[in-house]
Amino acid sequence: MTRFHLEVRVKPRPGLLDPQGKATHHALTSLGHEGVAAVRIGKVMDLEIDAPDAETAVERTEEMCRKLLANPVTEDFSVSLLGEVEREEAEA
Amino acid sequence: MTRFHLEVRVKPRPGLLDPQGKATHHALTSLGHEGVAAVRIGKVMDLEIDAPDAETAVERTEEMCRKLLANPVTEDFSVSLLGEVEREEAEA
């Protein structure tokens, strides 16, 4: 069993309203930041998963996205494998 | 002036409490997902920035992170340049 480090990005689907992004866009412009054309905000999740191999770790994480981490109606997700967690780090 | 697409990731600093990650970790385990060792949750922001060149776009985005997008005490940020926004897409 190896511990893998994965990153999940969950973003609002294109075209859907993103009030958090809109508010941040407005705040940036109010603070004088120039040239901001669009802001959209989602979540990034760092997961450490124990699995026999990298493929299983990615499959399990995608399953978690479908079941819990992302809203299938309003959000898209992507899963990236960042690597294995070092033994020492894993036990810390 | 070119429109650039950038991605900002803002994550809770290692060692700091992350209640959202803790709750998600607990929920995943309750739902029967095996092998989840750690979950930490941050934000991912997609920005479109009009700037004369890519270097300026990245610099401006880093400045926005220092001033507004990230909490300098509790969060770390990273900025990635994803590319230029196509003309058609920019006007949509």
N, CA and C atoms of all chains as a GROMACS GRO file, in nm:
protein
  552
    1MET      N    1   0.084  -0.120   0.000
    1MET     CA    2   0.000   0.000   0.000
    1MET      C    3   0.089   0.126   0.000
    2THR      N    4   0.062   0.212  -0.094
    2THR     CA    5   0.141   0.334  -0.105
    2THR      C    6   0.048   0.453  -0.080
    3ARG      N    7   0.105   0.560  -0.027
    3ARG     CA    8   0.025   0.682  -0.008
    3ARG      C    9   0.052   0.779  -0.123
    4PHE      N   10  -0.057   0.815  -0.193
    4PHE     CA   11  -0.045   0.904  -0.307
    4PHE      C   12  -0.102   1.042  -0.275
    5HIS      N   13  -0.040   1.141  -0.338
    5HIS     CA   14  -0.084   1.280  -0.321
    5HIS      C   15  -0.158   1.321  -0.448
    6LEU      N   16  -0.284   1.357  -0.435
    6LEU     CA   17  -0.364   1.396  -0.551
    6LEU      C   18  -0.421   1.536  -0.532
    7GLU      N   19  -0.442   1.602  -0.642
    7GLU     CA   20  -0.505   1.734  -0.637
    7GLU      C   21  -0.633   1.730  -0.719
    8VAL      N   22  -0.741   1.775  -0.657
    8VAL     CA   23  -0.871   1.780  -0.724
    8VAL      C   24  -0.908   1.927  -0.742
    9ARG      N   25  -0.948   1.964  -0.862
    9ARG     CA   26  -0.999   2.099  -0.884
    9ARG      C   27  -1.145   2.091  -0.922
   10VAL      N   28  -1.229   2.163  -0.850
   10VAL     CA   29  -1.373   2.164  -0.875
   10VAL      C   30  -1.411   2.307  -0.911
   11LYS      N   31  -1.462   2.326  -1.033
   11LYS     CA   32  -1.490   2.462  -1.080
   11LYS      C   33  -1.634   2.474  -1.127
   12PRO      N   34  -1.694   2.592  -1.110
   12PRO     CA   35  -1.830   2.613  -1.162
   12PRO      C   36  -1.829   2.596  -1.314
   13ARG      N   37  -1.932   2.529  -1.367
   13ARG     CA   38  -1.939   2.508  -1.512
   13ARG      C   39  -1.944   2.640  -1.588
   14PRO      N   40  -1.881   2.645  -1.706
   14PRO     CA   41  -1.886   2.768  -1.786
   14PRO      C   42  -2.032   2.806  -1.812
   15GLY      N   43  -2.062   2.933  -1.802
   15GLY     CA   44  -2.198   2.979  -1.831
   15GLY      C   45  -2.285   2.988  -1.708
   16LEU      N   46  -2.252   2.910  -1.605
   16LEU     CA   47  -2.331   2.920  -1.482
   16LEU      C   48  -2.286   3.039  -1.399
   17LEU      N   49  -2.380   3.095  -1.326
   17LEU     CA   50  -2.352   3.210  -1.240
   17LEU      C   51  -2.249   3.173  -1.134
   18ASP      N   52  -2.156   3.264  -1.108
   18ASP     CA   53  -2.056   3.243  -1.004
   18ASP      C   54  -2.048   3.368  -0.919
   19PRO      N   55  -2.137   3.381  -0.819
   19PRO     CA   56  -2.145   3.505  -0.740
   19PRO      C   57  -2.015   3.538  -0.666
   20GLN      N   58  -1.945   3.434  -0.621
   20GLN     CA   59  -1.819   3.456  -0.549
   20GLN      C   60  -1.715   3.520  -0.644
   21GLY      N   61  -1.711   3.468  -0.767
   21GLY     CA   62  -1.621   3.524  -0.867
   21GLY      C   63  -1.658   3.668  -0.901
   22LYS      N   64  -1.787   3.693  -0.917
   22LYS     CA   65  -1.836   3.827  -0.950
   22LYS      C   66  -1.797   3.926  -0.840
   23ALA      N   67  -1.816   3.886  -0.714
   23ALA     CA   68  -1.784   3.974  -0.602
   23ALA      C   69  -1.634   4.003  -0.596
   24THR      N   70  -1.554   3.901  -0.622
   24THR     CA   71  -1.409   3.918  -0.620
   24THR      C   72  -1.364   4.008  -0.734
   25HIS      N   73  -1.423   3.989  -0.852
   25HIS     CA   74  -1.393   4.074  -0.968
   25HIS      C   75  -1.420   4.220  -0.932
   26HIS      N   76  -1.536   4.245  -0.874
   26HIS     CA   77  -1.575   4.380  -0.835
   26HIS      C   78  -1.477   4.438  -0.731
   27ALA      N   79  -1.439   4.355  -0.633
   27ALA     CA   80  -1.347   4.402  -0.529
   27ALA      C   81  -1.211   4.437  -0.588
   28LEU      N   82  -1.162   4.354  -0.681
   28LEU     CA   83  -1.031   4.382  -0.744
   28LEU      C   84  -1.034   4.514  -0.819
   29THR      N   85  -1.144   4.536  -0.894
   29THR     CA   86  -1.157   4.660  -0.970
   29THR      C   87  -1.166   4.780  -0.876
   30SER      N   88  -1.243   4.768  -0.768
   30SER     CA   89  -1.256   4.876  -0.669
   30SER      C   90  -1.122   4.910  -0.607
   31LEU      N   91  -1.036   4.810  -0.589
   31LEU     CA   92  -0.906   4.834  -0.527
   31LEU      C   93  -0.804   4.890  -0.626
   32GLY      N   94  -0.848   4.908  -0.751
   32GLY     CA   95  -0.760   4.972  -0.848
   32GLY      C   96  -0.677   4.876  -0.934
   33HIS      N   97  -0.706   4.746  -0.926
   33HIS     CA   98  -0.632   4.651  -1.010
   33HIS      C   99  -0.687   4.659  -1.153
   34GLU      N  100  -0.597   4.689  -1.247
   34GLU     CA  101  -0.639   4.711  -1.385
   34GLU      C  102  -0.640   4.583  -1.466
   35GLY      N  103  -0.726   4.584  -1.568
   35GLY     CA  104  -0.720   4.479  -1.670
   35GLY      C  105  -0.782   4.347  -1.631
   36VAL      N  106  -0.860   4.344  -1.522
   36VAL     CA  107  -0.924   4.219  -1.483
   36VAL      C  108  -1.049   4.201  -1.569
   37ALA      N  109  -1.051   4.099  -1.653
   37ALA     CA  110  -1.162   4.079  -1.745
   37ALA      C  111  -1.262   3.976  -1.693
   38ALA      N  112  -1.217   3.881  -1.614
   38ALA     CA  113  -1.308   3.779  -1.562
   38ALA      C  114  -1.244   3.709  -1.443
   39VAL      N  115  -1.328   3.668  -1.348
   39VAL     CA  116  -1.283   3.590  -1.232
   39VAL      C  117  -1.386   3.480  -1.207
   40ARG      N  118  -1.339   3.359  -1.198
   40ARG     CA  119  -1.428   3.249  -1.157
   40ARG      C  120  -1.359   3.171  -1.046
   41ILE      N  121  -1.437   3.131  -0.947
   41ILE     CA  122  -1.377   3.070  -0.828
   41ILE      C  123  -1.432   2.931  -0.802
   42GLY      N  124  -1.341   2.841  -0.780
   42GLY     CA  125  -1.377   2.705  -0.744
   42GLY      C  126  -1.296   2.658  -0.625
   43LYS      N  127  -1.291   2.526  -0.606
   43LYS     CA  128  -1.219   2.471  -0.493
   43LYS      C  129  -1.103   2.386  -0.541
   44VAL      N  130  -0.996   2.386  -0.463
   44VAL     CA  131  -0.887   2.293  -0.490
   44VAL      C  132  -0.869   2.208  -0.365
   45MET      N  133  -0.858   2.077  -0.383
   45MET     CA  134  -0.848   1.987  -0.268
   45MET      C  135  -0.723   1.903  -0.281
   46ASP      N  136  -0.644   1.900  -0.175
   46ASP     CA  137  -0.527   1.813  -0.169
   46ASP      C  138  -0.566   1.689  -0.092
   47LEU      N  139  -0.555   1.574  -0.157
   47LEU     CA  140  -0.590   1.450  -0.089
   47LEU      C  141  -0.469   1.359  -0.080
   48GLU      N  142  -0.460   1.287   0.033
   48GLU     CA  143  -0.363   1.178   0.043
   48GLU      C  144  -0.442   1.049   0.053
   49ILE      N  145  -0.416   0.960  -0.042
   49ILE     CA  146  -0.495   0.838  -0.055
   49ILE      C  147  -0.402   0.717  -0.047
   50ASP      N  148  -0.435   0.621   0.038
   50ASP     CA  149  -0.362   0.494   0.043
   50ASP      C  150  -0.423   0.398  -0.057
   51ALA      N  151  -0.343   0.349  -0.151
   51ALA     CA  152  -0.394   0.260  -0.255
   51ALA      C  153  -0.281   0.170  -0.302
   52PRO      N  154  -0.314   0.054  -0.360
   52PRO     CA  155  -0.208  -0.037  -0.406
   52PRO      C  156  -0.127   0.023  -0.523
   53ASP      N  157  -0.189   0.104  -0.606
   53ASP     CA  158  -0.114   0.166  -0.715
   53ASP      C  159  -0.177   0.299  -0.754
   54ALA      N  160  -0.107   0.373  -0.839
   54ALA     CA  161  -0.148   0.509  -0.874
   54ALA      C  162  -0.283   0.509  -0.946
   55GLU      N  163  -0.303   0.410  -1.036
   55GLU     CA  164  -0.428   0.405  -1.112
   55GLU      C  165  -0.548   0.391  -1.018
   56THR      N  166  -0.535   0.304  -0.918
   56THR     CA  167  -0.643   0.286  -0.822
   56THR      C  168  -0.667   0.415  -0.743
   57ALA      N  169  -0.560   0.483  -0.706
   57ALA     CA  170  -0.574   0.608  -0.630
   57ALA      C  171  -0.653   0.710  -0.711
   58VAL      N  172  -0.622   0.721  -0.840
   58VAL     CA  173  -0.693   0.817  -0.926
   58VAL      C  174  -0.839   0.776  -0.943
   59GLU      N  175  -0.863   0.646  -0.967
   59GLU     CA  176  -1.001   0.597  -0.982
   59GLU      C  177  -1.084   0.625  -0.858
   60ARG      N  178  -1.025   0.597  -0.740
   60ARG     CA  179  -1.100   0.619  -0.616
   60ARG      C  180  -1.131   0.767  -0.598
   61THR      N  181  -1.036   0.852  -0.634
   61THR     CA  182  -1.057   0.996  -0.617
   61THR      C  183  -1.166   1.046  -0.712
   62GLU      N  184  -1.166   0.994  -0.836
   62GLU     CA  185  -1.271   1.033  -0.931
   62GLU      C  186  -1.409   0.990  -0.880
   63GLU      N  187  -1.412   0.873  -0.819
   63GLU     CA  188  -1.537   0.825  -0.760
   63GLU      C  189  -1.584   0.918  -0.646
   64MET      N  190  -1.489   0.964  -0.565
   64MET     CA  191  -1.522   1.058  -0.457
   64MET      C  192  -1.577   1.189  -0.514
   65CYS      N  193  -1.521   1.231  -0.626
   65CYS     CA  194  -1.569   1.355  -0.690
   65CYS      C  195  -1.712   1.336  -0.737
   66ARG      N  196  -1.740   1.221  -0.800
   66ARG     CA  197  -1.876   1.197  -0.850
   66ARG      C  198  -1.977   1.187  -0.737
   67LYS      N  199  -1.933   1.128  -0.623
   67LYS     CA  200  -2.026   1.102  -0.514
   67LYS      C  201  -2.040   1.217  -0.416
   68LEU      N  202  -1.933   1.294  -0.394
   68LEU     CA  203  -1.939   1.394  -0.287
   68LEU      C  204  -1.872   1.527  -0.319
   69LEU      N  205  -1.752   1.522  -0.375
   69LEU     CA  206  -1.670   1.645  -0.379
   69LEU      C  207  -1.719   1.749  -0.478
   70ALA      N  208  -1.783   1.702  -0.588
   70ALA     CA  209  -1.833   1.798  -0.687
   70ALA      C  210  -1.983   1.781  -0.703
   71ASN      N  211  -2.048   1.891  -0.734
   71ASN     CA  212  -2.192   1.887  -0.768
   71ASN      C  213  -2.204   1.858  -0.917
   72PRO      N  214  -2.257   1.741  -0.954
   72PRO     CA  215  -2.256   1.702  -1.096
   72PRO      C  216  -2.338   1.795  -1.186
   73VAL      N  217  -2.429   1.870  -1.128
   73VAL     CA  218  -2.513   1.960  -1.210
   73VAL      C  219  -2.442   2.092  -1.238
   74THR      N  220  -2.371   2.144  -1.139
   74THR     CA  221  -2.319   2.281  -1.152
   74THR      C  222  -2.167   2.290  -1.162
   75GLU      N  223  -2.097   2.178  -1.138
   75GLU     CA  224  -1.951   2.187  -1.131
   75GLU      C  225  -1.882   2.082  -1.218
   76ASP      N  226  -1.764   2.117  -1.267
   76ASP     CA  227  -1.676   2.022  -1.334
   76ASP      C  228  -1.558   1.993  -1.242
   77PHE      N  229  -1.505   1.872  -1.251
   77PHE     CA  230  -1.386   1.843  -1.171
   77PHE      C  231  -1.275   1.785  -1.256
   78SER      N  232  -1.151   1.801  -1.206
   78SER     CA  233  -1.037   1.734  -1.268
   78SER      C  234  -0.947   1.682  -1.157
   79VAL      N  235  -0.886   1.567  -1.180
   79VAL     CA  236  -0.801   1.502  -1.080
   79VAL      C  237  -0.659   1.494  -1.137
   80SER      N  238  -0.560   1.540  -1.059
   80SER     CA  239  -0.420   1.526  -1.100
   80SER      C  240  -0.345   1.447  -0.994
   81LEU      N  241  -0.265   1.352  -1.039
   81LEU     CA  242  -0.178   1.277  -0.947
   81LEU      C  243  -0.050   1.358  -0.930
   82LEU      N  244  -0.019   1.399  -0.807
   82LEU     CA  245   0.101   1.481  -0.785
   82LEU      C  246   0.222   1.396  -0.751
   83GLY      N  247   0.201   1.273  -0.705
   83GLY     CA  248   0.314   1.186  -0.672
   83GLY      C  249   0.287   1.104  -0.548
   84GLU      N  250   0.392   1.036  -0.502
   84GLU     CA  251   0.380   0.957  -0.379
   84GLU      C  252   0.419   1.044  -0.262
   85VAL      N  253   0.356   1.017  -0.147
   85VAL     CA  254   0.394   1.087  -0.024
   85VAL      C  255   0.511   1.012   0.036
   86GLU      N  256   0.617   1.086   0.072
   86GLU     CA  257   0.734   1.024   0.134
   86GLU      C  258   0.695   0.956   0.264
   87ARG      N  259   0.763   0.847   0.295
   87ARG     CA  260   0.732   0.768   0.417
   87ARG      C  261   0.728   0.854   0.542
   88GLU      N  262   0.834   0.931   0.567
   88GLU     CA  263   0.842   1.017   0.685
   88GLU      C  264   0.723   1.112   0.692
   89GLU      N  265   0.699   1.178   0.575
   89GLU     CA  266   0.591   1.276   0.565
   89GLU      C  267   0.456   1.207   0.593
   90ALA      N  268   0.443   1.084   0.542
   90ALA     CA  269   0.317   1.010   0.557
   90ALA      C  270   0.287   0.982   0.704
   91GLU      N  271   0.393   0.963   0.783
   91GLU     CA  272   0.371   0.927   0.923
   91GLU      C  273   0.363   1.050   1.014
   92ALA      N  274   0.401   1.166   0.961
   92ALA     CA  275   0.404   1.289   1.043
   92ALA      C  276   0.261   1.330   1.082
   93MET      N  277  -0.245   4.498  -2.638
   93MET     CA  278  -0.296   4.438  -2.512
   93MET      C  279  -0.350   4.297  -2.542
   94THR      N  280  -0.304   4.202  -2.467
   94THR     CA  281  -0.348   4.063  -2.487
   94THR      C  282  -0.422   4.018  -2.362
   95ARG      N  283  -0.516   3.927  -2.383
   95ARG     CA  284  -0.588   3.874  -2.267
   95ARG      C  285  -0.528   3.738  -2.228
   96PHE      N  286  -0.483   3.729  -2.104
   96PHE     CA  287  -0.419   3.608  -2.056
   96PHE      C  288  -0.508   3.534  -1.957
   97HIS      N  289  -0.496   3.404  -1.961
   97HIS     CA  290  -0.572   3.317  -1.870
   97HIS      C  291  -0.476   3.266  -1.762
   98LEU      N  292  -0.507   3.297  -1.637
   98LEU     CA  293  -0.421   3.255  -1.527
   98LEU      C  294  -0.500   3.176  -1.424
   99GLU      N  295  -0.431   3.087  -1.358
   99GLU     CA  296  -0.495   3.012  -1.251
   99GLU      C  297  -0.421   3.041  -1.121
  100VAL      N  298  -0.497   3.075  -1.018
  100VAL     CA  299  -0.442   3.101  -0.886
  100VAL      C  300  -0.491   2.992  -0.792
  101ARG      N  301  -0.400   2.933  -0.718
  101ARG     CA  302  -0.441   2.839  -0.614
  101ARG      C  303  -0.404   2.895  -0.478
  102VAL      N  304  -0.503   2.900  -0.390
  102VAL     CA  305  -0.482   2.954  -0.255
  102VAL      C  306  -0.513   2.840  -0.158
  103LYS      N  307  -0.412   2.801  -0.079
  103LYS     CA  308  -0.430   2.686   0.010
  103LYS      C  309  -0.395   2.722   0.153
  104PRO      N  310  -0.465   2.658   0.248
  104PRO     CA  311  -0.429   2.682   0.389
  104PRO      C  312  -0.285   2.636   0.414
  105ARG      N  313  -0.210   2.713   0.492
  105ARG     CA  314  -0.069   2.677   0.519
  105ARG      C  315  -0.060   2.544   0.590
  106PRO      N  316   0.044   2.467   0.559
  106PRO     CA  317   0.061   2.339   0.628
  106PRO      C  318   0.068   2.361   0.778
  107GLY      N  319   0.002   2.275   0.854
  107GLY     CA  320   0.007   2.286   0.999
  107GLY      C  321  -0.109   2.365   1.056
  108LEU      N  322  -0.168   2.453   0.976
  108LEU     CA  323  -0.283   2.530   1.024
  108LEU      C  324  -0.410   2.446   1.013
  109LEU      N  325  -0.501   2.471   1.104
  109LEU     CA  326  -0.628   2.400   1.107
  109LEU      C  327  -0.706   2.424   0.978
  110ASP      N  328  -0.769   2.318   0.925
  110ASP     CA  329  -0.851   2.332   0.804
  110ASP      C  330  -0.984   2.260   0.828
  111PRO      N  331  -1.078   2.328   0.894
  111PRO     CA  332  -1.204   2.262   0.932
  111PRO      C  333  -1.283   2.207   0.813
  112GLN      N  334  -1.279   2.278   0.700
  112GLN     CA  335  -1.350   2.232   0.580
  112GLN      C  336  -1.291   2.098   0.532
  113GLY      N  337  -1.158   2.090   0.533
  113GLY     CA  338  -1.092   1.965   0.495
  113GLY      C  339  -1.124   1.852   0.592
  114LYS      N  340  -1.123   1.884   0.720
  114LYS     CA  341  -1.154   1.783   0.824
  114LYS      C  342  -1.296   1.729   0.804
  115ALA      N  343  -1.392   1.818   0.781
  115ALA     CA  344  -1.531   1.777   0.764
  115ALA      C  345  -1.546   1.690   0.639
  116THR      N  346  -1.477   1.727   0.532
  116THR     CA  347  -1.485   1.650   0.408
  116THR      C  348  -1.421   1.512   0.426
  117HIS      N  349  -1.307   1.509   0.495
  117HIS     CA  350  -1.240   1.382   0.525
  117HIS      C  351  -1.336   1.288   0.600
  118HIS      N  352  -1.401   1.343   0.701
  118HIS     CA  353  -1.496   1.266   0.782
  118HIS      C  354  -1.612   1.216   0.695
  119ALA      N  355  -1.665   1.305   0.609
  119ALA     CA  356  -1.778   1.267   0.522
  119ALA      C  357  -1.738   1.154   0.426
  120LEU      N  358  -1.618   1.164   0.369
  120LEU     CA  359  -1.573   1.060   0.275
  120LEU      C  360  -1.563   0.926   0.346
  121THR      N  361  -1.508   0.926   0.467
  121THR     CA  362  -1.493   0.802   0.542
  121THR      C  363  -1.632   0.746   0.579
  122SER      N  364  -1.722   0.833   0.620
  122SER     CA  365  -1.858   0.789   0.654
  122SER      C  366  -1.928   0.726   0.535
  123LEU      N  367  -1.900   0.777   0.416
  123LEU     CA  368  -1.965   0.725   0.294
  123LEU      C  369  -1.899   0.596   0.246
  124GLY      N  370  -1.794   0.550   0.317
  124GLY     CA  371  -1.734   0.422   0.283
  124GLY      C  372  -1.615   0.431   0.189
  125HIS      N  373  -1.566   0.551   0.162
  125HIS     CA  374  -1.446   0.563   0.077
  125HIS      C  375  -1.323   0.525   0.158
  126GLU      N  376  -1.250   0.426   0.108
  126GLU     CA  377  -1.137   0.372   0.184
  126GLU      C  378  -1.006   0.444   0.152
  127GLY      N  379  -0.917   0.441   0.248
  127GLY     CA  380  -0.780   0.484   0.223
  127GLY      C  381  -0.758   0.634   0.220
  128VAL      N  382  -0.856   0.712   0.266
  128VAL     CA  383  -0.836   0.857   0.267
  128VAL      C  384  -0.753   0.893   0.390
  129ALA      N  385  -0.631   0.943   0.369
  129ALA     CA  386  -0.542   0.972   0.480
  129ALA      C  387  -0.546   1.120   0.519
  130ALA      N  388  -0.573   1.208   0.425
  130ALA     CA  389  -0.575   1.352   0.456
  130ALA      C  390  -0.650   1.427   0.347
  131VAL      N  391  -0.720   1.532   0.387
  131VAL     CA  392  -0.788   1.621   0.292
  131VAL      C  393  -0.762   1.765   0.337
  132ARG      N  394  -0.717   1.846   0.246
  132ARG     CA  395  -0.706   1.989   0.274
  132ARG      C  396  -0.769   2.066   0.159
  133ILE      N  397  -0.843   2.171   0.193
  133ILE     CA  398  -0.922   2.239   0.091
  133ILE      C  399  -0.884   2.387   0.080
  134GLY      N  400  -0.863   2.429  -0.042
  134GLY     CA  401  -0.836   2.570  -0.069
  134GLY      C  402  -0.922   2.619  -0.183
  135LYS      N  403  -0.881   2.730  -0.242
  135LYS     CA  404  -0.957   2.787  -0.352
  135LYS      C  405  -0.874   2.786  -0.479
  136VAL      N  406  -0.943   2.769  -0.591
  136VAL     CA  407  -0.877   2.786  -0.720
  136VAL      C  408  -0.952   2.895  -0.794
  137MET      N  409  -0.877   2.990  -0.850
  137MET     CA  410  -0.941   3.102  -0.919
  137MET      C  411  -0.890   3.110  -1.062
  138ASP      N  412  -0.984   3.118  -1.154
  138ASP     CA  413  -0.949   3.140  -1.295
  138ASP      C  414  -0.965   3.287  -1.326
  139LEU      N  415  -0.856   3.350  -1.366
  139LEU     CA  416  -0.861   3.493  -1.398
  139LEU      C  417  -0.829   3.516  -1.544
  140GLU      N  418  -0.897   3.613  -1.603
  140GLU     CA  419  -0.858   3.663  -1.734
  140GLU      C  420  -0.810   3.806  -1.716
  141ILE      N  421  -0.687   3.830  -1.756
  141ILE     CA  422  -0.622   3.959  -1.730
  141ILE      C  423  -0.574   4.018  -1.862
  142ASP      N  424  -0.610   4.144  -1.887
  142ASP     CA  425  -0.558   4.215  -2.004
  142ASP      C  426  -0.426   4.281  -1.965
  143ALA      N  427  -0.320   4.247  -2.038
  143ALA     CA  428  -0.188   4.303  -2.006
  143ALA      C  429  -0.105   4.307  -2.133
  144PRO      N  430   0.000   4.392  -2.135
  144PRO     CA  431   0.082   4.401  -2.256
  144PRO      C  432   0.162   4.272  -2.283
  145ASP      N  433   0.200   4.201  -2.178
  145ASP     CA  434   0.273   4.075  -2.199
  145ASP      C  435   0.248   3.980  -2.081
  146ALA      N  436   0.291   3.856  -2.099
  146ALA     CA  437   0.263   3.751  -2.000
  146ALA      C  438   0.326   3.783  -1.865
  147GLU      N  439   0.449   3.836  -1.868
  147GLU     CA  440   0.519   3.866  -1.743
  147GLU      C  441   0.439   3.966  -1.658
  148THR      N  442   0.388   4.069  -1.725
  148THR     CA  443   0.308   4.170  -1.655
  148THR      C  444   0.180   4.108  -1.599
  149ALA      N  445   0.117   4.021  -1.675
  149ALA     CA  446  -0.006   3.955  -1.630
  149ALA      C  447   0.021   3.876  -1.502
  150VAL      N  448   0.132   3.802  -1.498
  150VAL     CA  449   0.165   3.722  -1.380
  150VAL      C  450   0.196   3.813  -1.262
  151GLU      N  451   0.275   3.920  -1.287
  151GLU     CA  452   0.309   4.014  -1.179
  151GLU      C  453   0.184   4.077  -1.118
  152ARG      N  454   0.092   4.119  -1.206
  152ARG     CA  455  -0.031   4.182  -1.156
  152ARG      C  456  -0.114   4.084  -1.074
  153THR      N  457  -0.116   3.960  -1.120
  153THR     CA  458  -0.195   3.859  -1.049
  153THR      C  459  -0.133   3.830  -0.911
  154GLU      N  460   0.000   3.823  -0.906
  154GLU     CA  461   0.066   3.801  -0.777
  154GLU      C  462   0.037   3.916  -0.681
  155GLU      N  463   0.035   4.037  -0.736
  155GLU     CA  464   0.003   4.155  -0.655
  155GLU      C  465  -0.141   4.144  -0.600
  156MET      N  466  -0.236   4.097  -0.684
  156MET     CA  467  -0.375   4.078  -0.639
  156MET      C  468  -0.381   3.974  -0.527
  157CYS      N  469  -0.298   3.869  -0.537
  157CYS     CA  470  -0.295   3.766  -0.433
  157CYS      C  471  -0.247   3.827  -0.302
  158ARG      N  472  -0.139   3.908  -0.309
  158ARG     CA  473  -0.085   3.968  -0.186
  158ARG      C  474  -0.183   4.065  -0.124
  159LYS      N  475  -0.259   4.136  -0.209
  159LYS     CA  476  -0.346   4.243  -0.158
  159LYS      C  477  -0.487   4.193  -0.120
  160LEU      N  478  -0.539   4.092  -0.192
  160LEU     CA  479  -0.679   4.056  -0.169
  160LEU      C  480  -0.708   3.906  -0.171
  161LEU      N  481  -0.653   3.835  -0.269
  161LEU     CA  482  -0.703   3.699  -0.294
  161LEU      C  483  -0.660   3.598  -0.187
  162ALA      N  484  -0.542   3.620  -0.127
  162ALA     CA  485  -0.495   3.526  -0.024
  162ALA      C  486  -0.477   3.599   0.108
  163ASN      N  487  -0.498   3.528   0.217
  163ASN     CA  488  -0.470   3.581   0.349
  163ASN      C  489  -0.322   3.551   0.379
  164PRO      N  490  -0.238   3.656   0.390
  164PRO     CA  491  -0.094   3.630   0.401
  164PRO      C  492  -0.056   3.557   0.530
  165VAL      N  493  -0.141   3.558   0.629
  165VAL     CA  494  -0.108   3.492   0.757
  165VAL      C  495  -0.139   3.343   0.751
  166THR      N  496  -0.249   3.307   0.687
  166THR     CA  497  -0.296   3.169   0.697
  166THR      C  498  -0.288   3.090   0.566
  167GLU      N  499  -0.262   3.159   0.455
  167GLU     CA  500  -0.269   3.089   0.326
  167GLU      C  501  -0.145   3.111   0.240
  168ASP      N  502  -0.114   3.011   0.158
  168ASP     CA  503  -0.011   3.024   0.055
  168ASP      C  504  -0.080   3.031  -0.080
  169PHE      N  505  -0.017   3.101  -0.175
  169PHE     CA  506  -0.075   3.104  -0.309
  169PHE      C  507   0.028   3.069  -0.415
  170SER      N  508  -0.022   3.022  -0.529
  170SER     CA  509   0.065   3.002  -0.645
  170SER      C  510  -0.012   3.047  -0.768
  171VAL      N  511   0.060   3.105  -0.863
  171VAL     CA  512   0.000   3.157  -0.985
  171VAL      C  513   0.056   3.079  -1.104
  172SER      N  514  -0.031   3.027  -1.190
  172SER     CA  515   0.014   2.962  -1.314
  172SER      C  516  -0.046   3.034  -1.434
  173LEU      N  517   0.038   3.058  -1.533
  173LEU     CA  518  -0.010   3.115  -1.659
  173LEU      C  519  -0.060   3.000  -1.745
  174LEU      N  520  -0.187   3.001  -1.783
  174LEU     CA  521  -0.241   2.891  -1.863
  174LEU      C  522  -0.233   2.919  -2.012
  175GLY      N  523  -0.220   3.046  -2.049
  175GLY     CA  524  -0.209   3.079  -2.192
  175GLY      C  525  -0.284   3.205  -2.226
  176GLU      N  526  -0.295   3.230  -2.355
  176GLU     CA  527  -0.371   3.347  -2.400
  176GLU      C  528  -0.514   3.306  -2.426
  177VAL      N  529  -0.607   3.400  -2.405
  177VAL     CA  530  -0.748   3.375  -2.435
  177VAL      C  531  -0.769   3.407  -2.583
  178GLU      N  532  -0.831   3.315  -2.654
  178GLU     CA  533  -0.860   3.337  -2.798
  178GLU      C  534  -0.949   3.459  -2.815
  179ARG      N  535  -0.927   3.529  -2.925
  179ARG     CA  536  -1.003   3.653  -2.953
  179ARG      C  537  -1.154   3.634  -2.940
  180GLU      N  538  -1.206   3.535  -3.009
  180GLU     CA  539  -1.351   3.506  -3.006
  180GLU      C  540  -1.400   3.483  -2.863
  181GLU      N  541  -1.324   3.398  -2.792
  181GLU     CA  542  -1.361   3.362  -2.655
  181GLU      C  543  -1.359   3.487  -2.566
  182ALA      N  544  -1.258   3.576  -2.592
  182ALA     CA  545  -1.244   3.696  -2.511
  182ALA      C  546  -1.364   3.789  -2.527
  183GLU      N  547  -1.424   3.786  -2.644
  183GLU     CA  548  -1.536   3.877  -2.669
  183GLU      C  549  -1.671   3.817  -2.631
  184ALA      N  550  -1.673   3.686  -2.606
  184ALA     CA  551  -1.800   3.618  -2.575
  184ALA      C  552  -1.854   3.665  -2.441
   0.00000   0.00000   0.00000
